[in-house]
Amino acid sequence: MNSYDVVVVGAGPGGEVAAGRLADAGLEVAIVEDRKVGGECSFWACMPSKALLRPGEILAEARRIPGAAEAIAGPLDVQAVLDRRDEIIHDLDDSVQLPWLEERGIELYRGWGRLDGEKRVVVGEETLEARRAVILAGGTTPAMPPIDGLADLQPWTNREATTAKRVPDSLIVMGGGVVGAELSQAYVSLGARVTLIEGEQRLLPREEEFACEEVTEALAEQGVDIRTSRKATSVGRDGDAISATLDDGATVSAAVLLVAVGRKPQAQGLGLESVGLESDGYVDVDEHARVPGSDWLYVIGDLNGHAPFTHMAKYQARVAADHVLGKDSAAEHGADGPLA
């Protein structure tokens, strides 16, 4: 059994910040990651999606400006866009992320990490003991709605959509939130025929209405076929295409189906039941990102359900790390605490 002051499970933005802050304070720290050091944002979300969006946005802006518009002679070079995306995500190679850990003496364990009782984390055949604390930063995974036929299709999620090596001729996007809207814009700008389906009355239903209206108008102008107040009741293959039947009886088809209806906490398989916690849903935490009743266990980032954004995961990481170090960051934010 290898022993450390703190074991961090998950090397995304939150996990990296927590591990780095603790190591910089002189603690012995291990971090566990089953995919890529840097996490979702670096390889499958924020960075590749913006790489796909930016060329189309620049081209559209230039076409609006007299003088610049006349200089544009052709469409986007799709392969060049994909090549630049690959450069930004380092061809899904996280080796460039490792020196940051090495410089701080943080030990990296590759594999799925799960709790095995108090202050113990199992990774493959290794058992790690945490003398002070365990910090879980496992994040979320794409949610799959219970639509007839969906499980058999193996549809795209954000991961396949942001790392695809080719642009399909046509795409059905289920979900008109941020991910669905962004990827609809990206793929229509790259030449795909896109149908966007949203069950609510408008796109981006959690955002201000004026913003939703502007995004809807812009997507429609680009050629996205937007179906709001509609849900798919079944999906299946129709030859080489995927066909989706909507709740109004209409049918839409495309070469590829992308499901972007939200995220769910990646709690199953973390061994939460070994310390008496539920392994389904978000994990409750206090103002220090600590699990009530377990003074050694912290949960940061999307896994605790508080403001699931990259910058908030980093913020919570600082709060949790400071509390492990005997500092009270929560006190600086008043009685309600920073996570309230």
C-alpha positions in Angstrom: 0.0 0.0 0.0 1.4 3.4 -1.0 0.7 6.3 1.4 0.2 10.0 0.6 -1.1 13.0 2.5 -3.8 13.5 0.0 -5.2 11.4 -2.9 -7.1 13.2 -5.7 -9.3 11.2 -7.9 -9.8 13.0 -11.3 -7.1 15.0 -13.1 -9.4 17.5 -14.8 -9.2 21.3 -14.0 -10.5 20.9 -10.5 -8.3 17.9 -9.6 -5.2 19.5 -11.0 -5.7 22.7 -9.1 -6.3 20.9 -5.8 -3.3 18.6 -6.2 -1.1 21.5 -7.2 -2.1 23.7 -4.3 -1.5 21.0 -1.8 1.8 19.9 -3.3 3.0 23.5 -3.4 2.3 23.6 0.4 4.6 20.7 0.9 2.2 17.8 1.1 2.7 14.4 -0.6 0.0 14.1 -3.2 -1.2 11.4 -5.6 -3.6 12.0 -8.5 -5.6 9.4 -10.3 -6.9 9.7 -13.9 -8.4 7.0 -16.1 -8.4 9.1 -19.3 -6.5 12.3 -20.0 -4.7 14.7 -17.6 -6.4 18.0 -18.2 -9.9 16.5 -18.4 -13.0 17.1 -20.5 -12.4 20.8 -21.2 -9.0 20.4 -22.6 -9.7 17.5 -24.9 -13.4 17.0 -25.6 -15.3 20.2 -24.7 -14.3 23.8 -24.3 -11.1 23.9 -26.3 -12.0 21.7 -29.3 -15.5 23.1 -29.6 -14.1 26.6 -29.9 -11.5 25.4 -32.4 -14.4 24.2 -34.6 -16.5 27.3 -34.1 -13.9 30.0 -34.6 -13.1 29.7 -38.3 -16.8 29.9 -39.3 -17.3 32.9 -37.0 -14.3 34.7 -38.5 -15.5 34.0 -42.0 -19.0 35.2 -41.3 -17.7 38.4 -39.7 -15.4 39.1 -42.6 -18.3 38.7 -45.0 -20.3 41.4 -43.2 -17.5 44.0 -43.7 -17.3 45.8 -47.0 -13.8 45.5 -48.4 -13.1 42.3 -46.5 -16.1 40.6 -48.1 -14.8 41.2 -51.6 -11.6 39.4 -50.7 -13.3 36.2 -49.8 -13.1 33.8 -52.7 -14.2 30.4 -51.3 -15.6 28.4 -48.4 -13.7 27.1 -45.3 -11.0 24.6 -45.8 -12.6 21.9 -43.6 -9.6 19.7 -43.4 -7.5 22.6 -42.2 -10.1 23.4 -39.5 -9.9 19.8 -38.3 -6.1 19.8 -38.4 -6.0 22.9 -36.3 -8.4 21.4 -33.8 -6.2 18.3 -33.5 -3.2 20.6 -32.9 -5.1 22.4 -30.1 -6.0 19.1 -28.4 -2.5 17.7 -29.0 -4.0 14.7 -31.0 -5.5 13.5 -27.7 -2.0 13.1 -26.2 -1.8 14.5 -22.7 2.0 14.2 -22.3 2.3 18.0 -22.5 0.3 18.1 -19.2 2.6 15.9 -17.2 5.6 18.2 -16.6 3.3 20.4 -14.5 2.6 17.5 -12.2 6.2 16.2 -12.2 7.6 19.7 -11.2 5.5 19.5 -8.1 6.3 16.0 -7.2 2.7 14.8 -7.7 2.5 11.1 -8.3 0.2 10.1 -11.3 -1.7 6.8 -11.3 -3.3 5.8 -14.6 -6.6 4.0 -14.2 -10.1 4.1 -12.6 -9.9 5.2 -9.0 -12.5 4.1 -6.4 -12.9 4.4 -2.7 -12.4 1.2 -0.7 -13.3 2.4 2.8 -12.1 5.3 4.7 -9.1 7.1 3.3 -8.3 4.3 0.8 -8.4 4.5 -3.0 -8.0 1.5 -5.2 -6.5 1.9 -8.8 -6.2 -1.4 -10.6 -4.1 -3.6 -8.3 -2.8 -0.7 -6.3 -4.2 0.6 -3.0 -3.5 4.2 -2.1 -3.8 5.4 1.5 -4.6 9.0 2.3 -3.2 10.2 5.6 -5.2 13.4 5.5 -7.9 13.5 2.8 -9.3 12.1 -0.4 -10.6 14.6 -3.0 -13.0 13.3 -5.6 -13.1 15.3 -8.8 -14.7 12.8 -11.2 -17.0 15.2 -13.1 -20.0 14.2 -15.2 -20.8 12.0 -18.2 -23.2 12.6 -21.1 -26.8 11.7 -20.2 -28.7 9.4 -22.5 -32.5 9.8 -22.6 -34.8 6.7 -22.5 -35.7 6.9 -26.2 -36.8 3.7 -28.0 -33.9 2.4 -30.1 -31.3 4.9 -28.9 -29.1 2.4 -26.9 -28.6 0.3 -30.1 -27.4 3.2 -32.2 -24.3 4.2 -30.2 -24.9 7.9 -31.0 -22.3 10.6 -30.8 -21.8 12.5 -27.6 -19.8 15.7 -27.2 -16.6 13.6 -27.3 -17.2 12.1 -30.7 -18.5 15.4 -32.1 -15.5 17.5 -31.0 -12.9 15.0 -32.1 -14.4 13.6 -35.3 -12.0 13.1 -38.2 -14.6 14.0 -40.9 -17.7 16.1 -41.2 -20.8 14.1 -42.0 -23.2 15.2 -44.7 -26.0 15.6 -42.2 -26.5 15.6 -38.5 -29.4 15.4 -36.0 -28.7 17.1 -32.8 -30.8 16.2 -29.8 -30.7 19.0 -27.2 -30.7 22.7 -27.7 -28.6 23.7 -24.7 -25.1 25.1 -24.9 -23.5 22.0 -26.3 -26.2 21.3 -28.8 -26.3 24.9 -30.0 -22.5 25.2 -30.3 -22.0 22.0 -32.2 -25.0 22.8 -34.5 -23.3 26.0 -35.4 -19.9 24.4 -35.8 -21.1 21.6 -38.1 -23.4 23.7 -40.2 -20.4 26.1 -40.8 -18.4 23.1 -41.9 -21.0 22.1 -44.5 -23.3 19.6 -42.7 -27.0 19.8 -42.9 -28.1 20.1 -39.3 -31.5 19.4 -37.6 -31.6 20.7 -34.0 -34.3 19.2 -31.7 -35.2 20.8 -28.4 -38.0 19.7 -26.1 -38.5 23.1 -24.5 -40.2 26.0 -26.2 -36.9 27.7 -27.0 -33.2 27.0 -27.3 -30.9 27.6 -24.4 -33.9 27.4 -22.0 -31.8 28.2 -18.9 -30.4 31.5 -20.4 -32.0 34.9 -20.7 -34.7 35.0 -23.3 -33.2 37.7 -25.5 -30.0 35.7 -25.8 -32.0 32.6 -26.8 -33.8 34.6 -29.5 -30.5 35.9 -30.9 -28.9 32.5 -31.0 -32.0 31.0 -32.6 -32.1 33.7 -35.3 -28.3 33.3 -36.0 -28.6 29.5 -36.3 -31.6 29.7 -38.5 -29.8 32.2 -40.8 -26.9 29.7 -41.1 -29.4 27.0 -42.2 -30.0 25.0 -39.1 -33.4 23.3 -39.1 -34.6 24.1 -35.6 -37.5 22.1 -34.0 -38.4 23.4 -30.6 -41.2 22.0 -28.4 -40.4 18.6 -29.9 -39.0 15.4 -28.5 -37.9 12.2 -30.3 -40.1 9.2 -29.4 -38.0 6.6 -31.2 -34.8 6.4 -33.3 -33.5 3.7 -35.7 -31.5 3.0 -38.8 -33.0 3.5 -42.2 -30.4 2.1 -44.6 -27.2 4.1 -44.1 -29.1 6.9 -42.3 -30.4 7.4 -38.8 -34.1 8.2 -38.6 -35.8 9.9 -35.6 -39.6 10.0 -35.1 -40.8 13.1 -33.2 -43.7 13.5 -30.9 -45.7 15.4 -33.6 -45.4 12.4 -36.0 -42.7 14.0 -38.1 -39.6 12.1 -39.1 -36.1 13.5 -39.6 -33.1 11.6 -40.9 -29.3 12.2 -41.1 -26.0 10.3 -41.3 -25.1 10.9 -37.7 -27.1 11.4 -34.4 -25.6 13.6 -31.7 -27.1 13.4 -28.2 -26.6 16.6 -26.1 -29.4 16.6 -23.6 -27.3 17.2 -20.5 -24.9 15.6 -18.1 -25.2 13.2 -15.2 -22.8 12.9 -12.2 -20.1 10.2 -12.7 -20.8 8.7 -9.2 -21.3 5.1 -10.0 -18.1 3.0 -9.7 -16.4 5.5 -7.3 -16.9 3.2 -4.3 -19.1 5.7 -2.5 -21.1 2.8 -1.0 -18.0 1.7 0.8 -18.2 4.7 3.0 -21.9 4.7 3.4 -22.9 7.1 0.6 -25.3 6.8 -2.3 -23.7 6.0 -5.6 -26.4 7.6 -7.7 -26.7 11.3 -8.2 -24.7 14.3 -7.0 -22.8 14.1 -3.8 -23.8 16.6 -1.1 -21.1 18.8 0.4 -20.8 21.6 2.9 -19.3 25.1 2.4 -15.8 23.6 2.3 -16.7 21.1 -0.4 -16.4 18.4 2.3 -18.9 15.5 2.6 -20.9 15.9 5.9 -20.0 13.2 8.4 -16.8 12.4 6.6 -14.1 14.9 7.7 -11.5 13.4 5.3 -13.6 13.3 2.1 -14.1 16.3 -0.3 -16.0 16.4 -3.6 -15.3 19.2 -6.0 -16.5 20.3 -9.5 -19.4 18.9 -11.4 -19.8 15.9 -9.1 -21.3 17.9 -6.3 -23.8 19.7 -8.6 -22.8 23.3 -7.6 -22.4 25.5 -10.6 -20.9 23.0 -13.1 -18.4 25.2 -14.8 -14.6 24.8 -15.2 -13.8 28.0 -13.3 -16.1 26.9 -10.5 -14.3 23.5 -10.3 -11.0 25.4 -9.9 -12.5 27.7 -7.3 -13.9 24.8 -5.3 -10.5 23.0 -5.5 -8.9 26.0 -3.8 -11.6 26.0 -1.1 -11.1 22.3 -0.4 -7.3 22.4 -0.5 -7.2 25.4 1.8 -9.5 23.5 4.3 -7.2 20.5 4.2 -4.3 22.8 5.0 -6.1 24.3 8.0 -7.3 27.5 6.3 -10.9 28.6 6.1 -11.6 30.1 2.7 -15.3 29.8 3.4 -15.1 32.4 6.2 -14.0 34.9 3.6 -17.4 34.6 1.9 -19.7 35.1 4.8 -21.9 32.8 6.8 -23.4 31.1 3.8 -20.1 29.9 2.5 -18.7 29.9 -1.0 -20.6 26.8 -2.2 -24.1 27.9 -0.9 
